[in-house]
């Protein structure tokens, strides 16, 4: 994948002469090449990928549509960046204000004779719509996640701890083809399941068990949550589960290209509120997904932007009763002009173990 031409086309719209990509995620998205060190300078006429000796050979073999330049030991990046900017007569340079540190900003502003313009939105807008190649990779990441879920269900028991189950999940994700887990799995059960992002511990599994995990495949992230029950659920537990499922289905029905993010959230939130549990759904309906497990253009209560065609988002409402239990159900959706495609294939009916 190479998105440099897309960045070049967007420069004029954002009133920029060039764009400086410094974060590993942005550089990987733009070039398809991953490295821990380097910068990419994109101007209207040329693009230059600057990196050190650890990555120069691989960069030359993998980065297309950009000149590859080696930075020597002890040489500052600003020196080579400055050369690119000077020969292209750059005055307004966009930078990743959402990720650049204050220290880096200060260094660039002192060493580069240009106006630094906050421009994370340029990349956010481009990254929001997934290409066919990106979607294929994300499908595979979800397939690995679904397969792993199916494999762990038979081994879950009340003698196993949350931490032990995390180890099983990570092992199977890797065995099934993941690069790694796309984030630290959330595995919490019993009264601990009321913590949406609880940290797995040595607590033995009981009651409602929230399993939130995903595979990373070729850099792209899957994200899925299922809530299963160890032992027979109470009437209240069943009611909460069915309410969350109904809310998720309502949000999914509302999710399509052109709908404002907060409207998708509201469709699900209204179901939970009508059931009397509005105070126990504290997070958003979902988030964007891609090279990062949480990306922009999200179906959350504060999202005023309409979601673009090709966006990939999560659908994950939940209800959490402090000290008692919690329920969350999460799928991944691909937005189309007329609706969405659910990439997640694992069953959502309440599984009782």
N, C-alpha and C positions, 0 to 999 in steps of 0.2 A: 504493500500500500504506500502510496506517495501522494500527499495532499498539498505539496508546495504550490502548485498552480492555483489551487483554491484560495490559498492565503494571498497570493499575488493579485488575484482578481478582487479580493475583498479590501485591499489597501485603500483604493480610491474612495470607496463607500465610507470608510472610517477616517478619511482625511489624513492618511499616513503615507510617508515616503518609504517606510520599511518596517519590518516586524522582527523583534529579537525574541527568540525562544530559548529559555534557560532551564525550564523544568524538565526532568527526564520523561514525564508523561507527555508533555506537549511535543518534545522532540521525537518521541517514538510515534506519536500519532501522525506527525507531519512527514516522517521519512520511513516508518516501518522498522527503524533500527533502534535498539535499546542499548544505552550506555549510562553509566553513573556520572560521567563527566563529559562536558562539551557544551557548545552553544550553536544555534542555527540562526543565521542572519538571512532574512528574505527581503529582497528589494524587487522593484518592478522588472529589472533586467537580469539580475543574477541572484543566486542563493549560494551561501557558503556555510559548510558544516565544519566547525573547528573542534578538534579533540586532541587528546594526548597520545603518547606512544602505546598505551594499553589497548586503545581501540582503533588506531589509525588503519591497520590492515583490514580489520573487519568492516570498518566504515567504507573503505574504498570498494569492498566487495559487495556491500549491501545498499548503500545510499545512492539513489539515482536523482537526477535533476538538480544536483547541488555539487559544487566544487568542494573537494575535501582538502582541508588544510591542517597541517600538524603544528601544534603549539609546542615549542621547545621547553625543556626544563628551566624553570625560573622565569619564563616569559609570561607576562600578564595577558589574560584574554582580551583586556581592553585595547591592547596594542593592535592585535589582529582585527578585532571588531572595528576599531577606528579606521584602519586601512580600507576596509570594505565600505564603510560609510562615506569616507572621503572621496573615493573614486566614483561613487554613485551620487555624490552631491546630496546626501541625505540631511534633511533639516528636522523632520518630525519622525521620531523612532518609537513605535509602539512597544510596550513591554508587558510582561505578565504581572500585573499589579496584585492579583489574587494570591500569588505564590512567592513573589520576590521578597526577600528580607529587607529590612531597613538598611542593614549594613551593605548589602549588594547594591541597593538603589543609590546610596550615598556614593559608593565607589564609581558606579557607572556615570552618575551625574557629574562627578568631578573630573573624570577622565575622558568622557566622550563629548565632543563639541556639537551636541544636538539637543533638541527639546525631547525629553522623555514623556511619552503620552500613555496613560493607563489604557490598556487594550486587551484585557483578558476576555472581554465580551466578544471580540472578533473570533477568538478560538472557541469559546463556548458555543457560539452560534453555529460554527462549522461542525463541531464535534457532536452536536445534538442529533443530527440526522445520520444514521448509520448507512454505510454503503452495503451492497450485496455481499461483498467479501467480509466486512465486519460482522454482518448478521450471521453468515455461515459459521464464523468462529464462535459467536455467542451461542448459537444453537448447539454446537458441539460441547461448549462449556456446561450448558444446561443438561445435555444428555448424560455427561459424566456425573453431574450432581444428582440427577434422578436415579441413575443406576446405583450410586452410593447409598442413597436413601433406602432403596429396595433391599440392599444387602445388609444394612445395619438393623432393620426391623426385627429379623429373627433372633438376633443376639441380645437385644435389650431385655434386661431383667432387673429385679429389685435388689440384687446383690451387687450390681454394677454401680460405680460412682459416676458423677458427671464428668470428672476428669478422664476416667477410663474410656468413656464413650467418645469424648473428643479425640482421643488417640486413635480409636477405631475409625472414626470418620476421616481424619487426615490420612491415615494409612490407605484407606480404600479410595479416597479421591486420587491420590498419587498412583495407586495401582491401576486405576481405571483410565489414566491418561492425563490427569491434571498436571500443570507446571507446579502448582502448589495450591493451598487453600486461598481463596480470594480475600479472606479476612479471617481473624481468629474466630473459630466457631463458637456460637452461643448455645450452650447446653445447660438448661436450668429446669428443675422439677419441683413438684410439691409447692410449698409456700414461696420458694425462691423463684418460681415461674412468674410471679407478679412483678419482677424486675425486668423491664423490656430488654435491657442490655446487661443482664446479670453475668458475672464472671463464673465460669465453671469451677467447682471445688470438689471436695471429698464427700459431699452429700450423696447418699445413696438414692437411686432413682425411685420416685413415687408419684402417684397422682398424675396431674397434667405435666407433660414433658415437652418443653419448647425446644425445637431443633432448628437453628438458624445457621446455615452454612452455604458455601458455594465453591465451585471449582474455578481456578484461573487457567485459561487455555490460550496459549499464544498471546498472553498479556491481557486478555479480556476476561471480565468477571461475571460469573453467575452468582445469583443470590436467591435463596429459597428458604421459607420457613414452613414447617409443619408442626402441629401440636397433636401429640398422641396421648393416650391415657393408659397408665398401668393400673389395672383393676377396673372394676365397674364404676362409671362416673355417677355422681349424684344428679338429681333433677336440675339443680342450679348449674352444675357444670355443663350439662347438655344444653341448657338454655343459652348460656354464655357462648358456647361453641357455635351454635346455630345462628346466633345474632352476629357474631364476627363473620361467619361465612356469608350470611345474607348481605352484610355491609360490603364485603369484598366484591361480591357479584354485582352489587349496585354500582360500585365504583368502576368496575371493569366495563359494565354496560355503557357508562358515560365517557369512557376513555377513547378518544379518537383525535385525529389531526384537527387542529384549529380550535380545540376546546381549551379554555383557560385552565391552568393547573388547579387553581383553588376550587373551580366548579367540579372537577373530578373528586377532589377531596370532600367537598360538601355532599355529594351524592352518597358517599359511604358514611360520612359522619352523621347525616340525618337519620340513617337507620339505627345507629348505635344510640343516638340521643333519644329517639322515639321509644326505644326499649328501656330507657331509664339509666343508661350507663355512660352518658356523654362525659361525665366527669372523670371517667376511667380510661379514656382514649386520649392520651396526651401528645402523641407524636403525629406526624403527617401520614397521609394515605400511602405515600411512596416517594421515590427518588429516581433520578436519572441513573443509567448504568452504561458502562462501556469499559474503557481502559481503567477507569476508577470505579469502585463499587458504588460510590455516591458521586453523581455528576449533576450538572445544572439542568434546568427545565424540568422541575419536579412537580408532581401532583400534591402539593402541600398547601396548607391554609393561606399562606402569604404569597403564593405564586400568581402574579398578575399577568404573566406572559402566556400566550396561546402555545400549545405544544406543537412542534413541527412534524411534518410527515417523516417517517423513518425513525422517530425517537424510540428509544427503548427505556421503559420505566418499570419500577416495581409496583406491586399492588399489595399492601401489607397492613390492613387495619388490625387493631388489637383491643382487647379489654383486659385490664389488670387490676385485680382487687387486692390491695395491700395486705400482706400477711396470710392470704388465702390461696390464690392461684391466678394465673394469667393465660390468655389464649391469643395467639397471633397466627395468621395464615398469609403466606406470601407467594405470589407468582411473579413472573417476568412477562411483560407485554411488549409487543412490537406494534407501533401505531401506523395505521394505514389511513387512506382518505375516507374510508367508510366505517372504520371501526378499529379493531385490533386483533392481533394473533397472540394467543397465549403460548409462550415457549415452554412453560413448565408442564410436565406430563404426570407428575406424581399425583395420586388420588387425594381428594380433599375431604371426603367423608370421614367422620370421626373413626380413627383406628383405635381399637381397644386391645391391649396386649395382656 
